[in-house]
Amino acid sequence: MRIGLIGINKYAKFLNFACDLHVFAFQEYLVQHGHDVTILDYKPAYFYDFNMRHPADYAEAKYREAILRKATTPAQVAARAKDVDKWAELAVGYRSAYVERERRFDKFEAFADKYLNFTAEVYDSDLLEIEDPGFDCYICVTDVIWQAIPRHTFDRGFLLGSKAFEGKQKISYAASRGASKDFSENEAKVFFDYLSDIDDISVREADFGAYIESNSPYSAPTVLDPVMLHDRTFWQKVSTKPKLKDYVLLYYVMEEAADTIDKAVEYAKKHDLTLVELSDRPLKHGRVTDPDVKHIARYDVGMEEWLGYIEHADAVFTNSFHGCCFAVLFEKPFFVGKRNGQKVPNFLATFGLSDRQFTRGTDVRSLSPKIDYRKVRDAHHARRMDSESFILGALDRAAERVAAGGKPDAAKFDRKRHELTYPIRFHSGRGGTGNVAPIVVAARSVETKRLKSGAVEYSVPGLRYVNDGSSRNDSYRFDIPGMKFRGWTLRFRIDNNWFWYLNDGTIAAGTVGGSELQDRKGLIGDGETIPHLPVNHISVAVLIAQWTPSSTPSS
């Protein structure tokens, strides 16, 4: 049975150490148990065109966009101001560590090349609607993959809801929603619909599992993060020992981590230790400014170095979930600052370590480095056995179903696709001379817009077309002198990318203009039905008018 893993790995915008490490840990665990495993090289729906090696350039471009954005209402002004502040802070932080970021990115890429077995193809939620990677079983793997996100509601790939996964065996291992609160009514409907098609579900946080089980018929046991499926000796083979000795490690992952930073500074001064800070970039609310502490900031370390700094630290101060994980694995004295959500408290409670989390008012002199790691090892062993039982049992059941064969029932998936609705924009197809007659459709006024190209586009606000092959397109409303209307070509966006409907009934990815597909585009006559589109999501469709000179008979 061929297994495909999907999760957050290479495309973590802030170059999160844990993203590659937990997928590496899970890959190696399954390989050790004799499984054939490949990681999907998957870009999340929210990644867009983020430049991971040069985020300063990206942030500065976004800052300029925000500054120039028109805002007329108080809400728009406030939103623009918020975006300006956000991108200004990111731009300043990344610009100040520009070279370090390049080195860090290159180290992350080198780690992935050395340790991770990726697909040759780069996938996203759009491509997975039209292309099957060809695995028998898919596992969505850990971290914050089940979080509601703007514009898309959820990343369909992370919930194994793309068309390529239909009829395949599906498992979730240690999925998390992060610090998110309970889903809204609409989000919950979408979420539990996706969950209904996953064969075996597990989550990383107990409160998330309780939410799923209390709001659905599905079981959602809590399992360990994949990095905890291994012991210290496994990670020692990967880590690199730093040259520095006698230091406190400070690793924080939120901008407002003042309590974590302050206590780390006090602790380092009290014990005459150097403070080593490992962060993504200099942060607005997270700078060490005390002149009396020996301080080293490193923004260019890779995974192996990060592990080594934790392994050999005298003490660790962190508010990071995975910072806690590796502090426990390397059996280090560690102290935990404020963090939104329940990820860290859940983890600490699992190992009887809730007292490691301090409050802003905690006196550093009361922070004891002593931890009874014999008890922690016992708890780790018990939870590891439970986690192994879940994933190995789920894979055994999946293998039995694959061996049994049989054609999967696609009827339920087809039914959902036929129930989809989406808006349509009607495009004049030519610029400069298009006119639109004012009309009313179903008691709704038509909205028209002149595009930068000079073309005209119209749509009916609130009107949605059903993806069942029965909806008819509206009669064309364009008047281009000297030209005769021939029909419409159809392009549509799934999540982020555009696709064309072709004359053989298939679909293909293409540019917005789609000139490379011109001879293959399907032509839909005026007033004809709009064909069914065999995908699981349609954000918007555009019907583009096609013309021929009026002196030439239309074809």
Long-range contacts (C-beta under 8 A, 24 or more apart in sequence): 1-35, 1-36, 1-136, 1-137, 1-169, 1-395, 1-398, 1-399, 1-402, 2-36, 2-38, 2-134, 2-135, 2-136, 2-137, 3-30, 3-35, 3-36, 3-37, 3-38, 3-135, 3-136, 3-137, 3-138, 3-139, 3-395, 4-38, 4-39, 4-40, 4-119, 4-133, 4-135, 4-137, 4-138, 4-139, 5-37, 5-38, 5-39, 5-40, 5-138, 5-139, 5-141, 6-39, 6-40, 6-42, 6-138, 6-139, 6-140, 6-141, 6-157, 6-158, 6-160, 7-42, 7-140, 7-141, 7-142, 7-143, 7-145, 7-158, 8-44, 8-143, 8-144, 8-145, 9-39, 9-42, 9-112, 9-116, 10-41, 10-108, 10-109, 10-112, 10-118, 11-42, 11-43, 11-44, 11-47, 11-50, 11-52, 13-47, 13-50, 13-52, 13-55, 14-253, 14-280, 15-52, 15-101, 15-104, 15-105, 15-108, 15-280, 16-253, 17-303, 17-306, 17-322, 18-143, 18-227, 18-320, 18-321, 18-322, 18-325, 19-143, 20-108, 20-111, 20-112, 20-115, 20-116, 20-303, 21-227, 21-303, 21-307, 21-322, 22-141, 22-142, 22-143, 22-225, 22-226, 22-227, 22-322, 23-116, 23-141, 23-142, 23-226, 24-115, 24-116, 25-226, 25-227, 25-229, 25-230, 25-234, 26-139, 26-141, 26-142, 26-173, 26-226, 26-229, 27-116, 27-117, 28-230, 28-234, 29-226, 29-229, 29-230, 30-391, 30-395, 33-392, 35-395, 37-117, 38-117, 38-118, 38-119, 38-135, 39-116, 39-117, 39-118, 39-119, 40-118, 40-119, 40-123, 40-133, 41-118, 41-119, 41-120, 41-121, 41-122, 41-123, 42-122, 42-123, 42-124, 42-157, 43-122, 43-123, 43-124, 44-124, 44-155, 44-157, 44-158, 45-124, 45-125, 45-149, 45-152, 45-155, 45-156, 45-157, 45-495, 45-496, 46-149, 46-150, 46-151, 46-152, 46-155, 47-124, 48-496, 52-105, 53-101, 53-102, 53-105, 53-106, 54-98, 54-101, 54-102, 55-90, 55-94, 55-101, 56-91, 56-94, 56-95, 56-98, 56-101, 59-87, 59-90, 59-91, 59-94, 60-87, 60-91, 60-95, 62-87, 62-90, 62-91, 63-87, 63-88, 63-91, 89-255, 89-284, 90-281, 92-284, 93-280, 93-281, 93-282, 93-283, 93-284, 94-281, 96-281, 96-282, 97-281, 97-282, 97-299, 97-300, 99-300, 100-298, 100-299, 100-300, 101-281, 101-299, 101-300, 103-300, 104-299, 104-300, 104-301, 104-302, 107-300, 107-301, 107-302, 107-303, 107-305, 108-302, 108-303, 110-302, 111-302, 111-303, 111-304, 115-238, 123-157, 124-157, 124-495, 124-496, 124-497, 125-152, 125-155, 125-156, 125-157, 125-162, 125-494, 125-495, 125-496, 125-537, 126-494, 126-495, 126-496, 126-497, 126-499, 126-509, 127-497, 127-509, 128-156, 128-157, 128-162, 128-163, 128-164, 128-165, 129-162, 129-163, 129-164, 129-494, 129-535, 129-536, 129-537, 130-163, 130-499, 130-507, 130-508, 130-509, 130-535, 131-164, 132-164, 133-164, 135-168, 136-168, 136-169, 136-398, 136-402, 137-168, 137-169, 137-170, 137-171, 137-395, 137-398, 137-399, 137-402, 138-165, 138-168, 138-169, 138-170, 138-171, 139-170, 139-171, 139-172, 139-173, 140-170, 140-171, 140-172, 140-173, 140-175, 141-173, 141-174, 141-226, 142-173, 142-174, 142-175, 142-176, 142-204, 142-225, 142-226, 143-174, 143-176, 143-204, 143-225, 144-176, 144-177, 144-178, 145-175, 145-176, 146-175, 146-176, 146-177, 146-191, 146-208, 147-176, 147-177, 147-178, 147-180, 148-177, 148-180, 148-183, 148-184, 148-187, 148-191, 152-495, 153-186, 153-187, 153-190, 154-187, 154-190, 154-191, 154-194, 156-194, 156-495, 156-536, 156-537, 159-191, 159-194, 159-195, 159-198, 160-194, 160-197, 160-198, 161-194, 161-197, 161-536, 162-536, 163-413, 163-534, 163-535, 163-536, 166-408, 166-410, 166-413, 167-407, 167-408, 167-409, 167-410, 168-408, 169-199, 169-398, 169-401, 169-402, 170-197, 170-198, 170-199, 170-200, 171-198, 171-199, 171-200, 171-201, 171-202, 171-391, 171-394, 171-395, 171-398, 172-198, 172-200, 172-201, 172-202, 172-203, 173-202, 173-223, 173-226, 173-390, 173-391, 174-202, 174-203, 174-204, 174-223, 174-224, 174-225, 174-226, 174-387, 175-201, 175-202, 175-203, 175-204, 175-208, 176-203, 176-204, 176-205, 176-208, 176-343, 177-205, 177-208, 178-341, 178-343, 179-339, 179-340, 179-341, 179-342, 179-343, 180-341, 182-211, 188-215, 192-216, 192-218, 199-394, 199-397, 199-398, 199-401, 200-390, 200-393, 200-394, 200-397, 200-398, 202-387, 202-390, 202-391, 202-394, 204-343, 204-346, 205-342, 205-343, 205-346, 206-346, 206-349, 207-342, 207-346, 221-386, 221-390, 222-346, 223-383, 223-386, 223-387, 223-390, 223-391, 224-383, 224-384, 224-387, 225-321, 225-322, 225-325, 225-347, 227-322, 227-325, 227-326, 227-329, 228-325, 228-328, 228-329, 228-380, 228-383, 228-384, 228-387, 229-384, 229-387, 229-388, 230-329, 231-329, 232-329, 232-330, 232-331, 235-307, 235-311, 235-326, 235-329, 235-330, 236-311, 238-303, 238-304, 238-307, 239-304, 239-307, 239-308, 239-310, 239-311, 240-304, 240-305, 240-307, 240-308, 241-308, 241-311, 241-312, 242-276, 242-305, 242-308, 242-309, 242-312, 244-274, 244-276, 244-296, 245-312, 246-272, 246-273, 246-274, 246-314, 247-273, 247-274, 247-275, 247-276, 247-296, 247-313, 247-314, 248-273, 248-274, 248-275, 248-276, 248-313, 248-314, 248-315, 248-316, 248-317, 249-276, 249-278, 249-309, 249-310, 249-313, 249-315, 249-316, 249-317, 249-318, 250-275, 250-276, 250-277, 250-278, 250-288, 250-317, 250-318, 251-277, 251-278, 251-279, 251-306, 251-310, 251-316, 251-317, 251-318, 251-320, 251-323, 252-279, 252-286, 252-317, 252-318, 252-319, 252-320, 252-337, 253-280, 253-319, 253-320, 253-323, 254-286, 254-319, 254-338, 254-339, 254-340, 255-283, 255-284, 255-285, 255-286, 256-285, 256-286, 256-338, 257-283, 257-285, 257-286, 257-319, 257-337, 257-338, 258-285, 258-286, 258-360, 259-337, 259-338, 259-358, 259-359, 259-360, 260-317, 260-318, 260-319, 260-336, 260-337, 260-338, 261-286, 261-287, 261-288, 261-317, 261-337, 263-317, 263-335, 263-337, 263-358, 263-362, 263-364, 263-367, 264-317, 264-335, 265-290, 265-293, 266-364, 267-315, 267-317, 267-335, 267-364, 267-367, 268-293, 268-294, 269-293, 270-364, 270-365, 271-314, 271-315, 273-314, 273-315, 276-309, 276-313, 278-306, 278-309, 315-369, 319-344, 320-344, 321-347, 324-348, 324-356, 328-353, 328-376, 328-380, 331-371, 331-373, 331-376, 333-369, 333-370, 333-371, 334-371, 335-367, 350-379, 350-383, 351-376, 351-379, 351-380, 352-376, 352-379, 413-536, 416-536, 417-467, 417-532, 417-533, 417-534, 417-535, 417-536, 418-466, 418-467, 418-468, 418-469, 418-532, 419-466, 419-467, 419-468, 420-466, 420-467, 420-536, 420-537, 420-538, 421-464, 421-465, 421-466, 421-467, 422-464, 422-465, 422-467, 422-492, 422-538, 422-539, 422-540, 422-541, 423-459, 423-463, 423-464, 423-465, 423-540, 423-541, 424-459, 424-463, 424-465, 424-473, 424-530, 424-540, 424-541, 424-542, 424-543, 425-457, 425-458, 425-459, 425-540, 425-541, 425-542, 425-543, 426-457, 426-458, 426-459, 426-473, 426-474, 426-476, 426-477, 426-488, 426-542, 426-543, 426-545, 427-455, 427-456, 427-457, 427-542, 427-543, 427-544, 427-545, 428-455, 428-456, 428-457, 428-478, 428-480, 428-545, 429-455, 429-478, 429-544, 429-545, 429-546, 429-547, 430-455, 430-480, 430-483, 430-545, 430-547, 431-455, 433-480, 433-481, 434-478, 434-479, 434-480, 435-478, 435-479, 435-480, 436-477, 436-478, 437-477, 437-479, 439-477, 441-474, 446-477, 457-542, 465-530, 465-541, 467-532, 467-533, 467-538, 468-532, 469-529, 469-530, 469-531, 469-532, 470-529, 471-529, 471-530, 472-527, 472-528, 472-529, 472-530, 473-524, 473-526, 473-527, 473-528, 473-529, 473-530, 473-543, 474-527, 475-526, 475-527, 476-526, 476-545, 478-545, 480-547, 482-549, 482-550, 483-547, 483-548, 483-549, 483-550, 484-547, 484-548, 484-549, 484-550, 484-552, 484-554, 485-526, 485-545, 485-546, 485-547, 485-554, 486-523, 486-546, 486-547, 486-548, 486-554, 486-555, 487-523, 487-524, 487-525, 487-526, 487-528, 487-545, 487-546, 488-523, 488-524, 488-525, 488-526, 488-543, 488-544, 488-545, 488-546, 489-514, 489-521, 489-522, 489-523, 489-524, 489-543, 489-544, 489-546, 490-521, 490-522, 490-524, 490-530, 490-531, 490-541, 490-542, 490-543, 490-544, 491-541, 491-542, 491-544, 492-533, 492-538, 492-539, 492-540, 492-541, 492-542, 493-538, 493-539, 493-540, 493-541, 494-535, 494-537, 494-538, 494-539, 495-537, 495-539, 499-535, 501-531, 501-533, 505-531, 507-533, 507-534, 507-535
